[in-house]
Amino acid sequence: MLTQIGFGQSIDTLLFNLKGEVFCDYTKKHADSAQVKIIGTDGSYEQTFTDSSGTFNFELKPNTSYSIVISKYNHMIAKGKETTVGLENSKIFYNEYEIMYNPGCPIALPMLSFEHNSTTPIYIEDLTPTNPEYLYEILIENPYLVVEVKGYRDESEKKNVSKKRAQRFVKEVLSYGLDKNRIKYIDGGLGENREIPKKKDPHRIPNPFVIDENRLLTTKIVSTNYQPSNKN
């Protein structure tokens, strides 16, 4: 006996497919041999690897939601979600995913500005994300990364405020429970003297509320082979 869903297809004839393409943001080419995992709300788990054209394909079950996790060596994890819950007709889901090449790459955080001679970031209501928590979540999702936070100041500010900005930010990230060996801070000095890439950084998320771009923090990946210490 076939189970009917409203006026759509019977549940026994519904067909759902997830098809995707994975790209490397650095090369802008298809990413082959990337691992793709899907985890269903029914407890199901499947994995595959992208082919030479960066594509993958899964069959999905009716009335199930899925989390999608894509990973590849030297790249940051990408995530996605799909659901077949409530769908009454067959469907092919198609998505493109971009994985960030990470050695030496800046972490994509909204740019912060600071009050004069202060370690207090300037937030405009809820329009600026909470960067320490956001960075913590990225590092938990990518457990092999080590990052460096560098603080800067403008020429009218005290010399040590740039270091204190980075120090405070790192302290806030560590407060979520991160291993202290996974994040470092250094004094970047004057923001106007910092090295600025000749090409526009594709990872930078602009913040329209930045008051002074010399009072800022930068965050970049310095290692991709973190290994936790074994504590007996």
N, C-alpha and C positions, 0 to 999 in steps of 0.2 A: 504494500500500500504506500502511495506517495504522500508525503506531507506537504501541504500547500502553504505558501506564504502570501497572504493577501491575494491580489490579482496578478502577481508575478509568476515566475517559474516555480516549480516544485523544488524543495530543498535538495532533492536527490539529483536534480539536473543542473543546479547552480555550479558555475565554474568561475573561479577567481584566480588570477595570476598576477604576481608582482614581478615586473621587469624593470631593470635599472641599468644606468650607465654610471661608472665611477671615473672621475677625472682627478688628476693631480693639479693643484692650483699653481704649482711652480712651473711645471713644463707645459701646462694647458693641454696635455695629451691624456688619452685614456690610460687608466691605471690597471694594468694586468696583475694577476696573482694577489689581489686584495681579498682578504677574508670578509665574507658577509654572513652575519648571523641574524636569524629571526627568532624571537621568543614570543609565543602566543599566550594569551590569558588563560587558555585551557591547559597550560603546562607543557605544550609542545615546544620543541627546539630543533632547528635545522641550521646547517651551515653549508656554504659552498665557497668557491673562489671565482673571481672574475676571470673571463677568458682573455685572449690576446687583444680583443677590442674593448675591454673594460666592462663587459656586460655580464649580467646574471639574471636568473629566473627562478621563481619559486611558485608552487601552487599553494594557495591559501584556502583555509577552511571557512565555511559560513559561520556567521555570528561569533567571530573571533577578532580580537584586537591584537596587533603585533607591534613589538619594538624591534627596530632594525639597527644593527651596530656594524659599522664598516671599519676595518683596521688594516694597516699595512706598515711594515718596518720603515722607520724614519719618517712616518707621517702621523699626524694627530687623528684621533678617532672621530668619525662622523656618525651622526645618529639620525634616525627618522622614525615615523610612526605611520601605520595604516590600519584600517579597520573594515571588516565586512559586516559588522553588526547592523542589522536593520535593512540591508540591501536585498531587494526582491528580484533583481536581475543580475545575470552574469556580468563580470566586469574585469578589464585588464587595467591594473594600476601601473603607471609608468612614471619614474622619477629619475632625475639626475642628481648625483651626489659629488661633492668636491671634498677631497681630503687634503689637508694642509701639510706641505713638506716642512719639517720642523728644524733641522740643524741650523742654529744661529738665527732663527726666524723670530721676529717679535710676536708676542702673544696679542691676539686681537682684543684689546680692551679699549673702551671709550677713553679718550684723552681727558685727563684731569687738570684743572687749574687750581691754584691755591691762593688763599688770602695772603696779603703781604706779610713777610717775616713770620709765617705761620705754617704749621703742618696740617692745618684743617683744610680739606678739599672744599671747593665751591660746588654745592649741589643746588640745582634749581628744582624745587619740589621733588617729584618722583621721576624726573626726566633723565637723570643720570643714574645708571645702574650702580649697585654696591659692588665696586670692583674687587675688594678682597675676597668676598664670598664667591664671586664669579671665577676668579683665578683659582681659588681652592677647588671648585668643582671641575675645572679643566684638568688640574693636576691629579685629581682622584680618577678621572676618566682615562688619563694617560699616565699610568703609575711609573713609567720609566724616565720621565722628564725631570730635569733640574733647571731652574730658572734663576735669572739675575734681575734684580730691580735696581734701577739707577735713578737717584733724585737730582733735580736741578733747581737753580735759583736765578733770579735776575741780578743785575749789577748793583741794585740799590738795597739788596737784602744782606743779612748777616751770613758770613761764610759757612757756618755749620748748619744752616737751615735746610740746605739741599740734602745733606746726609740724614738729618732727622726726619725728613719727609719719607725717604726710602725706608728708614728704620721703623717708623710708625706703621707704614703700609705692611711690611713684612710681619711685624708683630701681630697685626690684625689677621693676616692670613694664617699664621701659626695658631691663633686662638681657636680655630676650627678643628685643630687636632693634627695638622700636617707635620710630618717629620722635618725637623729643622735643617737636615742635610739636603733638603730638596729645594730650598730657596735661599738666596743670598742677596745682600744689599751692598751697594757701594755709593760713594759720593761722586756725582757726575760734575759738580762744580757749576760754572756758569752755563745756563741753557743756550745762550747765543753762540757758545763755542762747541756745542755738541755736533757730532758728525750727522749730517743730514743726507740721506740717500739721494743720488742724482735723479733716480726715477721715483715716481710716486709709490709709496708703500701700499701694496694691494691689501694688506692685512689691517691697516689702521682704520679704526672707526672714528670718524670726526665727531667732536662734541661742539655743537653750535654755541655753547655757553662758556667756552674757554675765554678767560679774560686776558691772560698773558701766557703765550706759548713758551716762555723761558722759565716759568714756574711749573714744572711738570715732572712726571715719572715716565720712564720707559721700562718695558719688561721684555726680555728675550730669553730664548732657550739656549743654555750653555752646555747641556749634556743630554744624551738620549739613552744612557745605559745605567741609570740609577739602580742599585741593588740594595734592598733593605738589609741592615745588619741583623745577624741571627743572635737573638738574646736567649740564653738558657735560663 
